[in-house]
Amino acid sequence: MFFFFKQIRDIFSNSHSKQQQVILSRGAFFHLLGYLGSCVVISLVAQSTYL
């Protein structure tokens, strides 16, 4: 399974420049933060006794 991810990573790194990799990585990171933040907000709203 590890070899599969290494191949995917190699394909990605060969098809994008270093600058593109940084931009895509940052974008993915902030999308992940947004998703996790929205999960927290939804959980807090669902636990609220005022709704």
LINKAKA-V777454 format. One record per backbone hydrogen bond with DSSP energy under -0.5 kcal/mol. NH is the residue of the N-H (numbers start at 1). CO is the residue of the C=O. Records with the same first field share a line. If there is no record, write none. Layout:
NH: CO  CO
This chain:
5: 1
6: 2
7: 3
8: 4
9: 5
10: 6
11: 7
12: 8
13: 9
14: 10
15: 11
16: 12
21: 17
22: 18
23: 19
24: 20
25: 21
26: 22
27: 23
28: 24
29: 25
30: 26
31: 27
32: 28
33: 29
34: 30
35: 31
36: 32
37: 33
38: 34
39: 35
40: 36
41: 37
42: 38
43: 39
44: 40
45: 41
46: 42
47: 43
48: 44  45
